[in-house]
Amino acid sequence: MFMTISTTGTPERPATDLGFLLHKHPDKAQTFSTSHGTAHVFYPEASPERCTAALLLEVDPVALVRRGKGKGRGGAPDAALASYVNDRPYAASSLMSVAITAVFNSALRGDCRAMPERAAAPLPLRIEVPALPARGGAELVRKLFMPLGWARVDAEPVPLDERFPEWGDSRYVRLVLEGELRLCDALRQLYVLLPVLDDAKHYWVAPDEVDKLLRAGEGWLATHPEHRLITSRYLSRRWGLTRQAEQALELVRLAESDDLDVESVDNAVDEATDTPERPVPLAQQRREAILSALHDAGAARVLDLGCGQGQLVQALLKDARFTEIVGVDVSMRALTVAARRLKLDRMGERQSRRVTLRQGALTYTDKGLRGYDAAVLSEVVEHLDLPRLPALEYAVFGAARPRTVLVTTPNVEYNVRWETLPAGHVRHGDHRFEWTRAEFRAWAGEVADRHGYTVAFTPVGPDDPEVGPPTQMAVFTRAESDSTTGGKSTDEREKEAKAA
């Protein structure tokens, strides 16, 4: 099993910098043990103008059968022989993906202390995989790689036998990728897509594979046009895991999308005033309204669910009344930006004890989120498909059950006041819906009834007498004694929420 990674360079930026990025010296041939064989790394060429690193994986068929799912296993009469005689040692697959993580782990993460600026910048790359199984053919290979920024994607079918062209092509292709990408991005794409194209894995797919997929797919998988096929194949068509991954990717699209800058348009000025000064941005007004509501609720320990890039967490940290702040988001990219914004690496010990950033999907229950005074869902719900809302509702109101929950969302009726927003459009392309005031109140009232909360509503921004405020906020307060509500126990209410 063989793969090469090549780059070109200049006297100022020699191609041999590839050795630093891969953490493998061009003058050495190195060997690494894997669970299914031996991986070799060497450089067929290494000059300032051009450098090529090769990864050769020698697979032990016996170890593969003993440790994994060995291809060909089953009830067929030749299954025993097929376990040992197959294409696993020769065709790139999940075995190569495992070798990439074992041999190029630092490069996969984008770490390079010697040349951090080179690791963070795109390189002219050429990647060749001589034998790649492709269930779906060359066309599927192009569909998977072309949206990822490659300038050239060649998938040349390998004939079954060159001596007998009438036999046609095999299911294997010779893959050549060329383009300017960060090395870590290219390796992550290969890590995910090699087993996807093979449509098989040599090991049992456990729930932790979802986390592996989300980490490797960060920054590209959520917006890939074939993301459903990729998640399904990568997770060996295990429906439960695929559904979990798709829900997480849906929230990634929320976290990584930038909010439409409607707050700063001229017509955001309160029409009741004649001041020509620039108005307070709606995002800032929203944060101020949230802080005020948290103060009124007497909250000290606060969850920011869907914290994104940490703007609200930053505002909470400035107020000493908030003793513990937890920002939760499904996107590691967003959390990384939030950590930089908050300067967590330079924060004093006392201050750093007040804040935690953690990765998590809001449509799944998390025991670690129980027991907090308040939870904030600021501009989150509108990014979910409506059928997903009951899962978020149960995770927050049924499982975490903070004393206070704040939910803000756009008021679609106010959109007519945005002169730059075309008629009939929502404020952001990723919004799955935008509620009227009546729709939001109906949803919030039903949620409160199901989970033993009361709810009040607060306008955020200028409250237009005809169309209301640009943002609407619901303040949910849990009853002091909520063991029963309307004759129903907490368990009964949770069962109803799950059913919904």
Number of C-alpha atoms within 10 A of each C-alpha: 21 20 19 19 20 23 25 21 18 12 8 7 12 17 22 25 23 27 17 18 24 22 17 18 18 23 12 10 12 15 15 13 14 17 15 23 18 15 22 17 22 20 22 13 15 22 15 16 15 16 22 23 24 19 22 19 26 18 20 16 19 14 14 22 19 11 14 15 16 24 20 17 15 13 8 9 8 11 15 15 11 16 20 20 14 14 15 22 21 17 21 26 29 25 25 25 20 16 24 20 16 16 22 20 17 15 23 22 17 21 17 17 10 12 12 13 10 18 23 16 12 16 19 15 20 20 22 19 19 20 22 28 28 25 15 12 18 21 11 15 23 17 14 20 19 15 14 17 14 17 13 14 20 18 22 17 20 18 17 15 12 11 8 9 10 10 11 13 16 14 18 24 23 17 21 16 20 18 19 16 19 18 25 24 22 22 23 23 20 21 25 23 23 25 26 26 25 21 21 20 22 18 15 12 15 11 15 9 15 20 12 13 19 23 16 20 22 20 17 16 23 22 17 17 12 14 18 17 15 23 28 19 21 26 26 19 17 15 12 10 20 22 16 17 25 18 19 24 24 20 24 26 19 25 23 19 14 13 15 12 12 19 20 15 15 14 14 20 21 15 10 8 7 8 10 8 7 11 15 14 16 20 21 15 16 23 18 15 18 24 18 12 18 25 13 9 16 14 21 16 20 26 23 22 21 28 27 29 24 24 15 21 24 17 14 22 18 10 10 11 14 19 16 21 23 20 25 23 27 27 28 21 18 22 23 15 14 21 17 14 14 20 13 16 9 9 11 10 9 8 14 16 12 15 21 15 20 13 14 19 23 24 20 17 18 14 10 8 19 14 13 20 19 24 28 24 21 23 21 21 23 20 22 20 13 11 9 14 17 16 18 19 22 27 23 24 24 24 18 20 22 24 19 25 25 21 19 25 24 27 24 22 17 18 22 14 13 17 13 12 16 11 10 9 13 17 20 18 12 16 18 13 17 21 16 18 21 10 12 19 18 11 11 21 17 12 21 16 14 23 28 26 24 17 20 13 17 16 18 24 23 17 16 15 7 8 16 19 22 24 24 25 27 21 22 25 19 19 15 9 8 13 12 15 17 8 8 14 15 17 13 15 19 18 14 14 19 14 10 12
